[in-house]
Amino acid sequence: MSTLVDIVFEENPGRRRQELLGRIEEEVRSAEGVWGRDFCVLSLATNIHVYSPAAFLSYHVIGHAEEHLVKFRQEGCKGVLVLLSTYGGEVTFPEAFISKLRGMGFEKVHTFVLDAAFSAGTLLALLSDKIVGFSSSHLGPVDPQLIVATPQGLVRVVGAMSVKRLIEELLPKLASDKGLGKEGLARLYAAQDLYLYEKALESIGYIERVFSEEVCKGVEGCEELKRLLLHEATEHSQPIPLQRLAGMLPGRGLLIDQSPQFQKLAELVVSYRALLRYLFMFESRPGAAPGSVRVFVVGSKHGEIVGEVSPLPVQAPAQRAPPSQQEKPPEESR
């Protein structure tokens, strides 16, 4: 059995994160040409080391962020720079989060991609007024993922675009290639979960609407962006360099490691990012159950709110359901 020993930090890393966010905010406020004195800095990160629904961006995280946002408004802040690191979450989270910020009176929302902002994180960045990051920062496709529970109690994730292609392209081609005719195609359709297809179309339609009404405003060639992130995505986890997307969104992308004026800000953000990784990989709450995992953090110069989940109890294997039993309805995520 191996033992992990903290030999890097001699002081409370949580206090160091809080202090770093204060210094990052000072740098942001000094950059009058990009941000200015009316900007506050909020950190929003989920655990990218553990794949768990508990580590997805979900609506309850907005409530935790609101505690910081209220203090920002009391300070007179009209803009928020969100330091973001996530593998995704609920498909409706980005629009709900931006709506909350606008509703509280924040006129400008910028997203700083610390390392990765995939799926719903990418959509949140696209809905922002400006996307900031490093040349090494990555975003990803925004094709919705459907979480489906099987009769055996297992959970699987199915891409909405994959379901759409199966029903609209692959099965008709199979029927044609095999000479099955209309009756054969009908049998193929009957063997599928068409409710899943319906939910896939709904979730894809939602993303299409968000692109049309929000993302593509004032963006020339936005159809190319939509193809890259939605229609032609081969893998949901496919990393797309922020540098590439910045070129497709003129005036809205900023790579701070390519500008000497942001060198100090870049160094501070890298230090904060390292402490975030430390939080998720090594820190634990005093008295927490063995195996507890940190899943999200919302932070600012005022402190941080950390989400934690305890290890799930071991359950007996579920009995196999009759073959005719259908899977449970899917939930939209990521």
DRENDO-1510 file (C-alpha; in Angstrom, 1 decimal, always signed):
<recs>
REC; n; res; u; v; w
REC; 1; MET; +0.0; +0.0; +0.0 .
REC; 2; SER; +1.4; +3.4; -1.0 .
REC; 3; THR; +1.2; +6.5; +1.2 .
REC; 4; LEU; +0.8; +10.0; -0.1 .
REC; 5; VAL; +2.7; +12.7; +1.9 .
REC; 6; ASP; +2.2; +16.4; +1.4 .
REC; 7; ILE; +5.7; +17.9; +1.2 .
REC; 8; VAL; +4.8; +20.8; -1.1 .
REC; 9; PHE; +2.5; +23.1; +1.0 .
REC; 10; GLU; +3.4; +24.2; +4.5 .
REC; 11; GLU; +0.3; +26.4; +4.9 .
REC; 12; ASN; -3.5; +25.9; +4.4 .
REC; 13; PRO; -3.9; +25.5; +0.6 .
REC; 14; GLY; -7.5; +26.7; +0.8 .
REC; 15; ARG; -6.2; +30.0; +2.2 .
REC; 16; ARG; -3.7; +30.2; -0.6 .
REC; 17; ARG; -6.4; +29.7; -3.2 .
REC; 18; GLN; -8.4; +32.5; -1.6 .
REC; 19; GLU; -5.4; +34.8; -1.6 .
REC; 20; LEU; -4.5; +33.9; -5.2 .
REC; 21; LEU; -8.0; +34.7; -6.4 .
REC; 22; GLY; -7.7; +38.1; -4.7 .
REC; 23; ARG; -4.4; +38.8; -6.5 .
REC; 24; ILE; -5.9; +37.5; -9.8 .
REC; 25; GLU; -8.8; +39.9; -9.4 .
REC; 26; GLU; -6.3; +42.8; -8.8 .
REC; 27; GLU; -4.6; +42.0; -12.0 .
REC; 28; VAL; -7.9; +41.8; -13.9 .
REC; 29; ARG; -9.0; +45.1; -12.5 .
REC; 30; SER; -5.7; +46.7; -13.6 .
REC; 31; ALA; -6.2; +45.6; -17.2 .
REC; 32; GLU; -8.4; +48.5; -18.2 .
REC; 33; GLY; -8.3; +47.7; -21.9 .
REC; 34; VAL; -9.8; +44.3; -21.4 .
REC; 35; TRP; -11.5; +44.2; -18.0 .
REC; 36; GLY; -11.2; +47.0; -15.5 .
REC; 37; ARG; -12.2; +48.1; -12.0 .
REC; 38; ASP; -15.8; +46.9; -12.3 .
REC; 39; PHE; -14.8; +43.2; -12.8 .
REC; 40; CYS; -14.9; +40.5; -10.1 .
REC; 41; VAL; -13.4; +37.0; -10.4 .
REC; 42; LEU; -15.3; +33.8; -9.7 .
REC; 43; SER; -13.8; +30.2; -9.8 .
REC; 44; LEU; -16.0; +27.4; -11.0 .
REC; 45; ALA; -14.4; +24.0; -11.2 .
REC; 46; THR; -15.5; +20.4; -11.1 .
REC; 47; ASN; -13.4; +17.3; -10.6 .
REC; 48; ILE; -11.8; +16.3; -13.9 .
REC; 49; HIS; -10.0; +13.3; -12.3 .
REC; 50; VAL; -13.2; +11.4; -11.3 .
REC; 51; TYR; -16.0; +10.5; -13.8 .
REC; 52; SER; -19.2; +10.8; -11.7 .
REC; 53; PRO; -22.6; +12.5; -12.1 .
REC; 54; ALA; -21.8; +14.2; -8.8 .
REC; 55; ALA; -19.0; +16.0; -10.6 .
REC; 56; PHE; -21.1; +17.4; -13.4 .
REC; 57; LEU; -22.2; +21.0; -13.6 .
REC; 58; SER; -25.8; +21.1; -12.4 .
REC; 59; TYR; -28.3; +23.6; -11.4 .
REC; 60; HIS; -27.6; +23.4; -7.6 .
REC; 61; VAL; -24.1; +24.8; -8.3 .
REC; 62; ILE; -25.7; +28.1; -9.3 .
REC; 63; GLY; -27.1; +28.5; -5.8 .
REC; 64; HIS; -23.6; +28.2; -4.3 .
REC; 65; ALA; -22.2; +30.7; -6.9 .
REC; 66; GLU; -25.0; +33.1; -5.9 .
REC; 67; GLU; -23.5; +33.6; -2.5 .
REC; 68; HIS; -20.4; +35.1; -4.1 .
REC; 69; LEU; -22.3; +36.9; -6.8 .
REC; 70; VAL; -24.4; +38.8; -4.2 .
REC; 71; LYS; -21.1; +40.1; -2.6 .
REC; 72; PHE; -19.8; +41.1; -6.0 .
REC; 73; ARG; -22.9; +43.2; -6.6 .
REC; 74; GLN; -22.6; +44.8; -3.2 .
REC; 75; GLU; -19.0; +45.8; -4.3 .
REC; 76; GLY; -20.4; +47.4; -7.4 .
REC; 77; CYS; -19.1; +44.9; -9.9 .
REC; 78; LYS; -20.7; +44.9; -13.3 .
REC; 79; GLY; -18.6; +42.2; -14.9 .
REC; 80; VAL; -17.6; +38.6; -13.9 .
REC; 81; LEU; -14.5; +36.7; -15.1 .
REC; 82; VAL; -15.3; +33.0; -14.5 .
REC; 83; LEU; -12.3; +30.7; -14.1 .
REC; 84; LEU; -13.6; +27.5; -15.5 .
REC; 85; SER; -12.4; +23.9; -15.4 .
REC; 86; THR; -14.9; +21.1; -16.1 .
REC; 87; TYR; -15.7; +18.0; -18.2 .
REC; 88; GLY; -19.3; +19.1; -18.5 .
REC; 89; GLY; -22.7; +18.8; -16.9 .
REC; 90; GLU; -26.4; +19.3; -17.5 .
REC; 91; VAL; -27.2; +20.5; -21.0 .
REC; 92; THR; -29.3; +23.4; -19.6 .
REC; 93; PHE; -26.7; +24.6; -17.1 .
REC; 94; PRO; -24.9; +27.1; -19.2 .
REC; 95; GLU; -28.0; +29.1; -20.3 .
REC; 96; ALA; -29.4; +29.0; -16.7 .
REC; 97; PHE; -26.1; +30.2; -15.2 .
REC; 98; ILE; -25.7; +33.1; -17.7 .
REC; 99; SER; -29.4; +34.0; -17.2 .
REC; 100; LYS; -28.7; +34.2; -13.4 .
REC; 101; LEU; -25.7; +36.5; -13.9 .
REC; 102; ARG; -27.7; +38.8; -16.3 .
REC; 103; GLY; -30.7; +38.8; -14.0 .
REC; 104; MET; -28.5; +39.9; -11.1 .
REC; 105; GLY; -27.3; +42.9; -13.1 .
REC; 106; PHE; -23.9; +41.7; -14.4 .
REC; 107; GLU; -23.5; +43.3; -17.8 .
REC; 108; LYS; -20.4; +41.4; -18.9 .
REC; 109; VAL; -19.5; +37.7; -18.5 .
REC; 110; HIS; -16.1; +36.4; -19.5 .
REC; 111; THR; -15.0; +32.8; -19.2 .
REC; 112; PHE; -11.4; +31.9; -18.6 .
REC; 113; VAL; -10.7; +28.2; -19.5 .
REC; 114; LEU; -8.1; +27.1; -17.0 .
REC; 115; ASP; -7.3; +23.8; -18.7 .
REC; 116; ALA; -10.4; +22.0; -20.1 .
REC; 117; ALA; -14.0; +23.1; -20.5 .
REC; 118; PHE; -15.7; +20.3; -22.3 .
REC; 119; SER; -19.4; +19.8; -23.3 .
REC; 120; ALA; -21.6; +22.0; -21.1 .
REC; 121; GLY; -18.4; +23.9; -20.2 .
REC; 122; THR; -17.8; +24.7; -23.9 .
REC; 123; LEU; -21.3; +25.9; -24.3 .
REC; 124; LEU; -20.9; +28.2; -21.2 .
REC; 125; ALA; -17.8; +29.6; -22.8 .
REC; 126; LEU; -19.6; +30.2; -26.1 .
REC; 127; LEU; -22.4; +32.0; -24.3 .
REC; 128; SER; -19.9; +34.4; -22.7 .
REC; 129; ASP; -19.0; +37.8; -24.1 .
REC; 130; LYS; -15.3; +36.7; -24.2 .
REC; 131; ILE; -13.4; +33.4; -24.0 .
REC; 132; VAL; -10.0; +33.7; -22.3 .
REC; 133; GLY; -7.4; +31.0; -21.8 .
REC; 134; PHE; -4.0; +29.6; -22.7 .
REC; 135; SER; -2.8; +28.2; -26.0 .
REC; 136; SER; -2.9; +24.8; -24.2 .
REC; 137; SER; -6.6; +25.2; -23.1 .
REC; 138; HIS; -9.1; +22.9; -24.7 .
REC; 139; LEU; -12.8; +22.9; -25.3 .
REC; 140; GLY; -14.9; +20.1; -26.9 .
REC; 141; PRO; -18.0; +19.1; -28.8 .
REC; 142; VAL; -21.4; +20.2; -27.4 .
REC; 143; ASP; -23.4; +17.2; -28.8 .
REC; 144; PRO; -25.8; +16.3; -25.9 .
REC; 145; GLN; -25.3; +13.1; -24.0 .
REC; 146; LEU; -28.3; +11.1; -22.7 .
REC; 147; ILE; -27.9; +9.2; -19.4 .
REC; 148; VAL; -29.9; +5.9; -19.6 .
REC; 149; ALA; -30.6; +3.5; -16.8 .
REC; 150; THR; -30.9; -0.1; -17.9 .
REC; 151; PRO; -33.2; -2.7; -16.2 .
REC; 152; GLN; -30.1; -4.2; -14.6 .
REC; 153; GLY; -29.4; -1.0; -12.7 .
REC; 154; LEU; -26.5; +0.0; -14.8 .
REC; 155; VAL; -26.0; +3.5; -16.3 .
REC; 156; ARG; -24.8; +4.2; -19.8 .
REC; 157; VAL; -24.2; +7.4; -21.7 .
REC; 158; VAL; -25.5; +7.6; -25.2 .
REC; 159; GLY; -24.7; +10.5; -27.6 .
REC; 160; ALA; -27.8; +12.2; -29.0 .
REC; 161; MET; -26.2; +12.6; -32.4 .
REC; 162; SER; -25.3; +8.9; -32.5 .
REC; 163; VAL; -28.9; +8.0; -31.8 .
REC; 164; LYS; -30.0; +10.3; -34.6 .
REC; 165; ARG; -27.6; +8.9; -37.1 .
REC; 166; LEU; -28.6; +5.4; -36.2 .
REC; 167; ILE; -32.3; +6.0; -36.9 .
REC; 168; GLU; -32.0; +8.3; -39.8 .
REC; 169; GLU; -28.9; +7.0; -41.6 .
REC; 170; LEU; -27.5; +3.6; -40.5 .
REC; 171; LEU; -30.7; +1.6; -40.3 .
REC; 172; PRO; -32.1; +2.7; -43.7 .
REC; 173; LYS; -28.7; +2.0; -45.2 .
REC; 174; LEU; -28.6; -1.4; -43.6 .
REC; 175; ALA; -32.1; -2.2; -44.9 .
REC; 176; SER; -31.1; -1.1; -48.4 .
REC; 177; ASP; -27.8; -3.0; -48.4 .
REC; 178; LYS; -29.4; -6.2; -47.2 .
REC; 179; GLY; -32.5; -5.8; -49.4 .
REC; 180; LEU; -34.8; -5.9; -46.4 .
REC; 181; GLY; -37.4; -3.6; -47.9 .
REC; 182; LYS; -39.8; -1.4; -46.0 .
REC; 183; GLU; -41.0; -4.3; -43.9 .
REC; 184; GLY; -37.5; -5.2; -42.9 .
REC; 185; LEU; -36.8; -1.5; -42.0 .
REC; 186; ALA; -39.9; -1.4; -40.0 .
REC; 187; ARG; -38.7; -4.4; -38.0 .
REC; 188; LEU; -35.4; -2.7; -37.4 .
REC; 189; TYR; -37.1; +0.4; -36.1 .
REC; 190; ALA; -39.4; -1.7; -33.9 .
REC; 191; ALA; -36.3; -3.2; -32.2 .
REC; 192; GLN; -35.0; +0.3; -31.3 .
REC; 193; ASP; -35.9; +2.5; -28.4 .
REC; 194; LEU; -37.7; +5.2; -30.3 .
REC; 195; TYR; -38.4; +7.2; -27.1 .
REC; 196; LEU; -34.6; +7.6; -26.9 .
REC; 197; TYR; -34.7; +8.9; -30.4 .
REC; 198; GLU; -37.3; +11.4; -29.5 .
REC; 199; LYS; -35.3; +12.6; -26.5 .
REC; 200; ALA; -32.2; +12.9; -28.7 .
REC; 201; LEU; -34.0; +15.1; -31.2 .
REC; 202; GLU; -35.3; +17.3; -28.4 .
REC; 203; SER; -31.8; +17.8; -26.9 .
REC; 204; ILE; -30.2; +18.4; -30.3 .
REC; 205; GLY; -33.0; +20.9; -31.1 .
REC; 206; TYR; -32.3; +22.7; -27.8 .
REC; 207; ILE; -28.6; +23.1; -28.7 .
REC; 208; GLU; -29.5; +24.3; -32.2 .
REC; 209; ARG; -31.8; +27.0; -30.7 .
REC; 210; VAL; -29.1; +28.2; -28.3 .
REC; 211; PHE; -26.7; +28.5; -31.2 .
REC; 212; SER; -29.2; +30.3; -33.4 .
REC; 213; GLU; -30.4; +32.7; -30.7 .
REC; 214; GLU; -27.2; +33.3; -28.6 .
REC; 215; VAL; -23.9; +31.9; -29.8 .
REC; 216; CYS; -24.2; +32.9; -33.5 .
REC; 217; LYS; -25.2; +36.5; -32.8 .
REC; 218; GLY; -22.8; +38.7; -34.9 .
REC; 219; VAL; -20.6; +35.7; -35.8 .
REC; 220; GLU; -19.9; +35.2; -39.5 .
REC; 221; GLY; -19.5; +31.6; -40.6 .
REC; 222; CYS; -21.2; +30.3; -37.4 .
REC; 223; GLU; -22.4; +27.3; -39.4 .
REC; 224; GLU; -18.8; +26.1; -39.6 .
REC; 225; LEU; -18.6; +26.4; -35.8 .
REC; 226; LYS; -21.8; +24.5; -35.3 .
REC; 227; ARG; -20.6; +21.7; -37.6 .
REC; 228; LEU; -17.3; +21.4; -35.7 .
REC; 229; LEU; -18.9; +21.3; -32.2 .
REC; 230; LEU; -22.2; +19.5; -32.9 .
REC; 231; HIS; -23.0; +17.9; -36.3 .
REC; 232; GLU; -19.6; +16.5; -37.2 .
REC; 233; ALA; -18.2; +15.6; -33.8 .
REC; 234; THR; -16.9; +12.1; -33.8 .
REC; 235; GLU; -16.1; +11.7; -30.1 .
REC; 236; HIS; -17.7; +13.7; -27.3 .
REC; 237; SER; -14.3; +13.8; -25.5 .
REC; 238; GLN; -12.5; +15.1; -28.6 .
REC; 239; PRO; -10.3; +18.0; -27.4 .
REC; 240; ILE; -10.4; +21.2; -29.5 .
REC; 241; PRO; -7.7; +23.8; -28.9 .
REC; 242; LEU; -9.0; +27.1; -27.8 .
REC; 243; GLN; -6.5; +28.6; -30.2 .
REC; 244; ARG; -8.6; +27.1; -33.1 .
REC; 245; LEU; -11.9; +28.4; -31.8 .
REC; 246; ALA; -10.5; +31.8; -31.0 .
REC; 247; GLY; -9.7; +32.1; -34.7 .
REC; 248; MET; -13.4; +31.3; -35.5 .
REC; 249; LEU; -14.7; +33.9; -33.1 .
REC; 250; PRO; -12.8; +37.1; -34.0 .
REC; 251; GLY; -12.8; +39.7; -31.2 .
REC; 252; ARG; -14.1; +37.2; -28.6 .
REC; 253; GLY; -11.1; +35.0; -28.0 .
REC; 254; LEU; -8.0; +36.0; -25.9 .
REC; 255; LEU; -4.9; +33.8; -25.3 .
REC; 256; ILE; -3.1; +35.5; -22.4 .
REC; 257; ASP; +0.1; +33.5; -22.8 .
REC; 258; GLN; +0.6; +35.1; -26.2 .
REC; 259; SER; +0.6; +38.7; -24.8 .
REC; 260; PRO; +3.5; +39.9; -22.6 .
REC; 261; GLN; +1.2; +42.4; -20.8 .
REC; 262; PHE; -0.7; +39.4; -19.2 .
REC; 263; GLN; +2.4; +37.5; -18.0 .
REC; 264; LYS; +1.8; +38.2; -14.3 .
REC; 265; LEU; -1.8; +37.2; -14.6 .
REC; 266; ALA; -0.9; +34.0; -16.4 .
REC; 267; GLU; +1.6; +33.1; -13.6 .
REC; 268; LEU; -1.0; +33.7; -10.9 .
REC; 269; VAL; -3.7; +31.6; -12.8 .
REC; 270; VAL; -1.2; +28.7; -13.3 .
REC; 271; SER; -0.5; +28.7; -9.6 .
REC; 272; TYR; -4.2; +28.7; -8.8 .
REC; 273; ARG; -4.8; +25.9; -11.3 .
REC; 274; ALA; -2.1; +23.8; -9.5 .
REC; 275; LEU; -3.9; +24.3; -6.2 .
REC; 276; LEU; -7.2; +23.3; -7.7 .
REC; 277; ARG; -5.7; +20.0; -8.8 .
REC; 278; TYR; -4.3; +19.6; -5.3 .
REC; 279; LEU; -7.8; +20.2; -3.9 .
REC; 280; PHE; -9.4; +17.5; -5.9 .
REC; 281; MET; -6.6; +14.9; -5.6 .
REC; 282; PHE; -5.3; +15.2; -2.1 .
REC; 283; GLU; -7.4; +17.4; +0.2 .
REC; 284; SER; -10.1; +15.9; +2.4 .
REC; 285; ARG; -12.4; +17.4; +5.1 .
REC; 286; PRO; -11.5; +16.6; +8.7 .
REC; 287; GLY; -13.8; +13.7; +9.8 .
REC; 288; ALA; -14.9; +12.9; +6.3 .
REC; 289; ALA; -15.6; +9.2; +5.5 .
REC; 290; PRO; -12.7; +7.3; +4.0 .
REC; 291; GLY; -12.9; +7.4; +0.2 .
REC; 292; SER; -14.9; +10.7; +0.1 .
REC; 293; VAL; -14.3; +12.7; -3.1 .
REC; 294; ARG; -14.2; +16.4; -3.7 .
REC; 295; VAL; -16.4; +17.0; -6.7 .
REC; 296; PHE; -16.8; +20.8; -7.2 .
REC; 297; VAL; -15.6; +24.1; -5.9 .
REC; 298; VAL; -17.0; +27.6; -6.2 .
REC; 299; GLY; -14.5; +30.2; -5.0 .
REC; 300; SER; -13.6; +33.9; -4.9 .
REC; 301; LYS; -11.6; +36.2; -2.7 .
REC; 302; HIS; -14.4; +35.8; -0.2 .
REC; 303; GLY; -13.6; +32.1; +0.3 .
REC; 304; GLU; -14.8; +28.8; -1.3 .
REC; 305; ILE; -17.6; +26.4; -1.2 .
REC; 306; VAL; -16.6; +22.8; -1.9 .
REC; 307; GLY; -18.9; +19.9; -2.8 .
REC; 308; GLU; -18.1; +16.4; -1.5 .
REC; 309; VAL; -19.6; +13.0; -2.0 .
REC; 310; SER; -19.1; +10.0; +0.3 .
REC; 311; PRO; -18.4; +6.6; -1.2 .
REC; 312; LEU; -21.5; +4.7; -2.2 .
REC; 313; PRO; -22.4; +1.6; -0.1 .
REC; 314; VAL; -21.8; -1.7; -1.9 .
REC; 315; GLN; -25.1; -3.1; -3.3 .
REC; 316; ALA; -26.0; -6.6; -4.3 .
REC; 317; PRO; -26.0; -7.2; -8.0 .
REC; 318; ALA; -29.4; -6.5; -9.6 .
REC; 319; GLN; -31.4; -9.3; -11.0 .
REC; 320; ARG; -31.7; -9.5; -14.7 .
REC; 321; ALA; -35.0; -8.1; -16.0 .
REC; 322; PRO; -37.0; -9.9; -18.7 .
REC; 323; PRO; -35.7; -9.3; -22.2 .
REC; 324; SER; -38.9; -7.4; -23.1 .
REC; 325; GLN; -38.5; -4.8; -20.4 .
REC; 326; GLN; -37.5; -1.4; -21.8 .
REC; 327; GLU; -34.8; +0.8; -20.5 .
REC; 328; LYS; -35.7; +3.6; -18.2 .
REC; 329; PRO; -36.2; +7.1; -19.8 .
REC; 330; PRO; -33.0; +9.0; -20.4 .
REC; 331; GLU; -31.9; +12.1; -18.7 .
REC; 332; GLU; -30.0; +14.8; -20.6 .
REC; 333; SER; -26.5; +15.6; -19.4 .
REC; 334; ARG; -23.2; +17.0; -20.5 .
</recs>
